[in-house]
């Protein structure tokens, strides 16, 4: 079954560059992620290309020699898709498509938008994705009319191409305007829905994509959120009422973040991110089994800063401890330098993780519910403190204070 699935995948090659601002190790991390994105979109990476450059070539992103090497490989191995790790300018994408015909040329942004289009389930998510796609497409329309250049010039051949492009640009601009109006309407509706939830404490799950937020949501909220070991398995925000020790609160599962997140998506998914902005407490979920989890934390924190949600009370939740594997070093081996990649969980706990913000980090497995009671207790205490501030005479929190209960009931 798996072999049949892989056969149906598109044969893909990916490309990245090593620059002064991006080391070879960092590039390999990004290409690993790009390969996982490609697999999520339905592709199978058969080749990686990389080149050391001071900065990207403004015309073709990589050098012409490297592009010739890529073209030769694509022809010999019948590769159908070429994906670049960084966003290509419209002119770069047009030039590369000319030099490598009969092969789709995409960049990371285009790939992420394609995955979002596949994953969008609700009308709102589809509208958000379509808006982002139109905004990405608009400056690149000119590259879609290269077929006109194959025709002979002369009388009657100088105007129609440009007219056709301008017509399509006008159509796309009108579509963008329509989609923005539609999103504004839905934003208002969702704002009303959030206000109708009353004064219940709101808790939002945030984190990098594929860290197990939806699995945790299912475990805590007893909900049925779609879970899959692929990037961006969940696009639509899910909100569930959760009760711990008779204390109710709202728990929301939001779209995962990613490095090099396209700006079009940040703009389009404003209402989805509003769930994070308006939350009283954030549960920052981290996949500790991922070798680059510290970079993921930094990326999520940067996105939270960008949407002005970085100052909210946050509990760090390190998930997938069951999948965590550390490299072992012989204690008698004095030649090998011990790095964070060799840390055990106990050693990680004694580092900066031991205290993040005002509380210690949690280490759990959402799949196996390991350390789950500690997780529930910590969340309960955090929600309870917020609840006390909001309802100082709540009878569930102060059952022994009869006067307080009477005052609240009055």
C-alpha positions as CSV (number, residue, x, y, z in Angstrom):
1,X,0.0,0.0,0.0
2,X,2.8,2.4,1.0
3,X,4.8,1.5,-2.2
4,X,1.8,2.3,-4.3
5,X,1.4,5.7,-2.5
6,X,5.0,6.6,-3.1
7,X,4.8,5.7,-6.8
8,X,2.0,8.2,-7.2
9,X,4.0,11.0,-5.6
10,X,5.5,13.7,-7.9
11,X,9.2,13.4,-8.4
12,X,10.7,16.6,-7.0
13,X,14.1,18.2,-6.6
14,X,14.7,20.9,-4.0
15,X,17.3,23.8,-4.1
16,X,18.9,25.9,-1.4
17,X,22.0,28.1,-1.0
18,X,24.6,28.6,1.7
19,X,25.2,32.3,2.3
20,X,27.0,34.5,4.8
21,X,23.7,34.5,6.8
22,X,22.9,30.8,6.4
23,X,25.5,28.1,7.2
24,X,25.6,24.7,5.6
25,X,24.1,23.1,8.8
26,X,21.3,25.6,8.8
27,X,20.6,25.0,5.2
28,X,20.4,21.2,5.7
29,X,17.8,21.9,8.5
30,X,15.7,24.0,6.2
31,X,16.0,21.5,3.4
32,X,14.9,18.7,5.8
33,X,11.8,20.8,6.6
34,X,11.3,21.6,2.9
35,X,11.4,17.9,2.1
36,X,8.7,17.2,4.8
37,X,6.6,20.0,3.3
38,X,7.0,18.4,-0.1
39,X,5.9,15.1,1.2
40,X,2.9,16.7,2.9
41,X,2.0,18.3,-0.5
42,X,2.2,14.9,-2.3
43,X,5.8,15.0,-3.6
44,X,8.8,12.7,-3.3
45,X,12.2,14.5,-3.1
46,X,14.7,12.5,-5.2
47,X,17.5,15.1,-5.2
48,X,18.8,18.0,-3.3
49,X,20.9,20.8,-4.8
50,X,22.9,23.4,-2.9
51,X,25.4,26.1,-3.7
52,X,27.6,28.5,-1.7
53,X,27.1,32.1,-2.7
54,X,27.6,35.5,-1.1
55,X,24.0,36.3,-2.0
56,X,21.3,34.9,-4.3
57,X,21.6,35.6,-8.0
58,X,19.1,38.3,-8.7
59,X,18.2,36.7,-12.1
60,X,18.2,33.0,-11.4
61,X,18.7,32.6,-7.6
62,X,21.5,30.2,-8.1
63,X,24.5,30.4,-10.6
64,X,24.1,29.5,-14.2
65,X,26.4,26.6,-13.9
66,X,24.3,25.1,-11.0
67,X,21.2,25.7,-13.1
68,X,22.7,23.8,-16.0
69,X,23.4,20.9,-13.6
70,X,19.8,21.0,-12.3
71,X,18.5,21.0,-15.8
72,X,20.6,18.0,-16.8
73,X,19.4,16.0,-13.8
74,X,15.8,16.9,-14.3
75,X,15.9,15.8,-18.0
76,X,17.7,12.5,-17.1
77,X,15.5,11.6,-14.2
78,X,12.2,13.0,-15.5
79,X,11.7,15.3,-12.4
80,X,8.4,17.1,-12.7
81,X,8.7,19.8,-9.9
82,X,11.6,22.0,-8.8
83,X,11.2,23.7,-5.4
84,X,13.4,26.5,-4.0
85,X,13.8,26.9,-0.3
86,X,13.5,30.7,-0.3
87,X,10.8,32.9,-1.9
88,X,11.6,33.7,-5.6
89,X,11.0,37.1,-7.0
90,X,8.6,37.2,-10.0
91,X,11.5,37.8,-12.4
92,X,13.6,34.9,-10.9
93,X,10.7,32.5,-11.3
94,X,10.1,33.6,-14.9
95,X,13.8,33.3,-15.8
96,X,14.2,29.9,-14.2
97,X,11.0,28.6,-15.9
98,X,12.4,29.8,-19.3
99,X,15.7,27.9,-18.7
100,X,14.0,24.8,-17.3
101,X,10.9,24.2,-19.5
102,X,8.4,21.4,-18.9
103,X,9.1,21.5,-15.1
104,X,7.0,23.3,-12.5
105,X,9.1,25.9,-10.6
106,X,7.9,26.7,-7.1
107,X,9.3,28.3,-4.0
108,X,8.7,27.6,-0.3
109,X,5.9,30.2,-0.1
110,X,4.1,28.6,-3.1
111,X,4.5,25.2,-1.6
112,X,3.0,26.2,1.8
113,X,0.1,27.9,0.1
114,X,-0.6,24.7,-1.9
115,X,-0.6,22.7,1.4
116,X,-3.0,25.2,3.0
117,X,-5.3,24.9,-0.1
118,X,-5.3,21.1,0.3
119,X,-6.0,21.3,4.1
120,X,-8.6,24.0,4.2
121,X,-11.9,22.4,5.2
122,X,-14.3,25.2,6.1
123,X,-15.5,28.0,3.9
124,X,-13.6,30.5,6.0
125,X,-10.3,28.7,5.8
126,X,-10.7,28.3,2.0
127,X,-11.4,32.1,1.7
128,X,-8.3,32.9,3.7
129,X,-6.1,30.6,1.6
130,X,-7.5,31.9,-1.7
131,X,-6.8,35.5,-0.6
132,X,-3.2,34.6,0.2
133,X,-2.9,32.8,-3.1
134,X,-4.2,35.8,-5.1
135,X,-1.9,38.1,-3.3
136,X,1.0,35.9,-4.1
137,X,-0.1,35.4,-7.7
138,X,-0.8,39.0,-8.7
139,X,2.9,40.2,-9.2
140,X,3.7,36.9,-11.0
141,X,1.0,37.0,-13.7
142,X,3.3,38.2,-16.4
143,X,5.3,35.0,-16.2
144,X,2.2,33.0,-17.1
145,X,2.0,34.4,-20.6
146,X,5.4,33.2,-22.0
147,X,3.5,31.2,-24.6
148,X,2.9,34.4,-26.5
149,X,6.6,34.9,-26.9
150,X,6.8,31.8,-29.1
151,X,4.5,33.4,-31.7
152,X,6.0,35.6,-34.4
153,X,5.9,39.3,-34.0
154,X,4.4,41.8,-36.5
155,X,1.1,43.4,-37.2
156,X,-1.6,42.5,-34.8
157,X,0.8,40.7,-32.4
158,X,2.0,43.7,-30.3
159,X,-1.0,44.4,-28.1
160,X,-3.1,41.3,-27.2
161,X,-0.6,39.7,-24.8
162,X,-0.3,42.8,-22.6
163,X,-4.1,43.4,-22.8
164,X,-4.7,39.8,-21.7
165,X,-2.3,40.2,-18.7
166,X,-3.9,43.5,-17.7
167,X,-7.4,41.9,-17.9
168,X,-6.3,39.0,-15.6
169,X,-4.6,41.5,-13.2
170,X,-7.9,43.4,-13.0
171,X,-9.8,40.1,-12.4
172,X,-7.3,39.1,-9.6
173,X,-7.5,42.6,-8.0
174,X,-11.3,42.5,-8.0
175,X,-11.1,39.0,-6.5
176,X,-8.8,40.1,-3.8
177,X,-11.1,43.0,-2.9
178,X,-14.1,40.6,-2.8
179,X,-12.3,38.1,-0.6
180,X,-11.2,40.9,1.8
181,X,-14.8,42.1,2.1
182,X,-15.9,38.5,2.7
183,X,-13.2,38.0,5.4
184,X,-14.2,41.2,7.1
185,X,-17.8,40.0,7.3
186,X,-16.7,36.6,8.7
187,X,-14.3,38.3,11.1
188,X,-17.2,40.3,12.6
189,X,-19.2,37.1,12.9
190,X,-16.4,35.3,14.6
191,X,-15.8,38.3,16.9
192,X,-19.5,38.1,17.9
193,X,-19.0,34.4,18.6
194,X,-16.0,35.1,20.8
195,X,-17.9,37.7,22.7
196,X,-20.9,35.3,23.2
197,X,-18.6,32.8,24.9
198,X,-19.0,35.0,28.0
199,X,-16.2,35.7,30.5
200,X,-14.9,32.1,30.5
201,X,-11.1,31.8,30.7
202,X,-9.6,31.2,27.2
203,X,-6.6,29.0,26.7
204,X,-4.9,28.7,23.3
205,X,-2.5,25.9,22.1
206,X,0.3,27.5,20.1
207,X,3.5,26.1,18.6
208,X,5.3,25.0,15.6
209,X,3.5,22.9,13.1
210,X,3.4,19.1,13.7
211,X,4.3,19.3,17.4
212,X,1.2,17.5,18.6
213,X,-1.2,20.3,19.5
214,X,-4.2,18.5,18.0
215,X,-3.3,15.3,19.8
216,X,-3.1,17.2,23.0
217,X,-6.4,18.9,22.2
218,X,-8.0,15.5,21.8
219,X,-6.5,14.2,25.0
220,X,-7.5,17.2,27.1
221,X,-10.8,18.2,25.5
222,X,-12.0,14.7,24.5
223,X,-12.6,16.1,21.1
224,X,-12.1,14.6,17.6
225,X,-9.6,16.9,15.9
226,X,-7.9,15.6,12.8
227,X,-4.4,14.3,13.6
228,X,-1.8,13.3,11.1
229,X,2.0,13.1,11.0
230,X,2.2,15.8,8.3
231,X,2.8,19.6,8.5
232,X,-0.3,21.8,8.8
233,X,-2.7,18.9,9.5
234,X,-5.0,21.4,11.2
235,X,-5.9,24.8,9.6
236,X,-9.3,25.6,11.1
237,X,-9.3,26.8,14.7
238,X,-11.2,24.4,17.0
239,X,-12.6,25.6,20.3
240,X,-13.8,23.2,23.0
241,X,-15.1,23.6,26.5
242,X,-12.9,21.8,29.0
243,X,-13.6,21.1,32.6
244,X,-10.9,20.3,35.2
245,X,-12.0,19.8,38.8
246,X,-15.3,21.5,38.1
247,X,-13.5,24.5,36.7
248,X,-14.6,25.2,33.0
249,X,-12.5,27.0,30.5
250,X,-12.3,27.2,26.7
251,X,-9.4,25.5,24.9
252,X,-8.6,26.4,21.3
253,X,-6.3,24.6,18.8
254,X,-4.7,27.0,16.3
255,X,-2.8,26.7,13.1
256,X,0.8,25.8,13.5
257,X,3.6,28.3,12.9
258,X,6.7,27.7,10.7
259,X,10.0,29.3,9.8
260,X,9.8,31.6,6.8
261,X,6.0,31.9,7.3
262,X,4.6,33.6,4.2
263,X,3.5,37.2,5.1
264,X,0.4,36.6,2.9
265,X,-0.8,33.9,5.4
266,X,-0.2,36.1,8.4
267,X,-2.4,38.8,6.9
268,X,-5.1,36.3,5.7
269,X,-5.3,34.3,8.9
270,X,-5.9,37.4,11.0
271,X,-9.1,36.1,12.6
272,X,-7.5,32.7,13.3
273,X,-4.6,34.5,15.1
274,X,-7.2,36.6,17.0
275,X,-7.8,33.4,19.0
276,X,-4.2,33.7,20.2
277,X,-4.4,37.4,20.7
278,X,-7.5,37.2,22.8
279,X,-6.4,34.2,24.9
280,X,-5.9,34.6,28.6
281,X,-3.3,31.8,28.7
282,X,-1.0,30.2,26.1
283,X,0.2,26.7,26.1
284,X,3.4,26.7,24.0
285,X,3.7,23.1,22.8
286,X,7.2,22.0,21.6
287,X,8.3,18.8,20.0
288,X,11.3,18.0,22.1
289,X,12.1,15.0,19.8
290,X,12.9,17.3,16.9
291,X,16.6,18.2,16.6
292,X,15.8,21.9,15.9
293,X,13.2,22.4,18.6
294,X,15.1,25.4,20.0
295,X,14.9,27.1,16.7
296,X,11.2,26.3,16.5
297,X,10.7,28.0,19.9
298,X,12.4,31.1,18.7
299,X,10.3,31.1,15.5
300,X,7.0,30.8,17.4
301,X,8.1,33.5,19.9
302,X,8.9,35.8,16.9
303,X,5.5,35.2,15.4
304,X,3.8,35.8,18.8
305,X,5.8,39.1,18.9
306,X,4.6,40.0,15.4
307,X,1.0,39.5,16.3
308,X,1.5,41.3,19.7
309,X,0.7,38.2,21.8
310,X,4.2,37.7,23.3
311,X,3.4,39.2,26.8
312,X,0.6,36.7,27.7
313,X,1.0,34.2,30.5
314,X,2.6,31.1,28.9
315,X,3.3,27.5,30.0
316,X,6.0,25.7,28.0
317,X,4.9,22.1,27.3
318,X,7.6,19.9,25.9
319,X,5.7,17.1,24.1
320,X,6.7,13.7,22.5
321,X,9.1,12.7,25.3
322,X,8.2,9.1,24.3
323,X,9.8,9.8,20.9
324,X,12.8,11.6,22.2
325,X,16.1,9.9,21.5
326,X,19.5,11.2,22.6
327,X,22.8,10.2,21.3
328,X,24.9,8.3,23.8
329,X,28.5,8.9,24.4
330,X,30.9,6.5,26.0
331,X,31.9,8.1,29.3
332,X,35.5,7.0,28.6
333,X,35.4,8.7,25.3
334,X,37.3,11.9,25.9
335,X,37.6,12.8,22.2
336,X,33.9,13.5,21.6
337,X,32.6,16.8,22.8
338,X,29.2,16.6,24.5
339,X,26.7,18.9,23.0
340,X,23.0,19.6,23.6
341,X,22.2,16.9,21.0
342,X,23.5,14.3,23.5
343,X,21.5,15.5,26.5
344,X,19.1,13.2,28.3
345,X,15.7,14.5,29.4
346,X,17.0,15.0,32.9
347,X,19.9,17.0,31.7
348,X,17.6,19.2,29.6
349,X,15.4,19.8,32.6
350,X,18.4,21.1,34.5
351,X,19.1,23.8,31.8
352,X,17.1,26.9,30.9
353,X,14.0,24.7,30.7
354,X,14.0,24.2,34.4
355,X,12.5,27.7,34.7
356,X,10.7,29.4,31.8
357,X,9.0,32.7,32.8
358,X,7.3,32.2,36.1
359,X,6.9,28.5,36.1
360,X,8.8,25.3,35.3
361,X,8.3,23.7,31.9
362,X,6.3,20.6,31.6
363,X,7.5,17.4,29.9
364,X,4.7,15.1,28.6
365,X,3.6,12.7,25.9
366,X,0.2,13.6,24.6
367,X,-0.1,10.2,22.8
368,X,0.7,8.1,25.8
369,X,-0.6,10.6,28.4
370,X,2.6,10.4,30.2
371,X,2.9,13.0,33.0
372,X,-0.6,14.0,32.1
373,X,-1.8,14.5,35.7
374,X,0.9,17.0,36.3
375,X,-0.1,18.8,33.1
376,X,-3.7,19.0,34.1
377,X,-2.8,20.2,37.6
378,X,-0.6,23.0,36.2
379,X,-3.2,24.1,33.7
380,X,-5.9,24.0,36.4
381,X,-3.8,26.2,38.8
382,X,-3.0,28.7,36.0
383,X,-6.7,28.9,34.9
384,X,-7.8,29.1,38.5
385,X,-5.6,32.2,39.2
386,X,-7.0,33.9,36.2
387,X,-10.6,32.9,37.2
388,X,-10.0,34.2,40.8
389,X,-9.0,37.6,39.4
390,X,-12.1,37.7,37.2
391,X,-14.6,36.2,39.7
392,X,-13.3,36.9,43.2
393,X,-16.4,35.4,44.8
394,X,-16.8,32.2,42.7
395,X,-18.5,29.5,44.8
396,X,-16.6,26.7,43.0
397,X,-13.2,28.2,44.0
398,X,-14.3,29.2,47.5
399,X,-16.9,26.7,48.7
400,X,-16.2,27.3,52.4
401,X,-16.9,31.1,52.2
402,X,-20.6,31.3,52.7
403,X,-20.6,35.1,52.9
404,X,-18.8,35.3,49.6
405,X,-21.3,32.9,48.0
406,X,-24.2,34.9,49.3
407,X,-22.7,38.1,47.9
408,X,-22.1,36.6,44.5
409,X,-25.7,35.3,44.4
410,X,-27.0,38.7,45.2
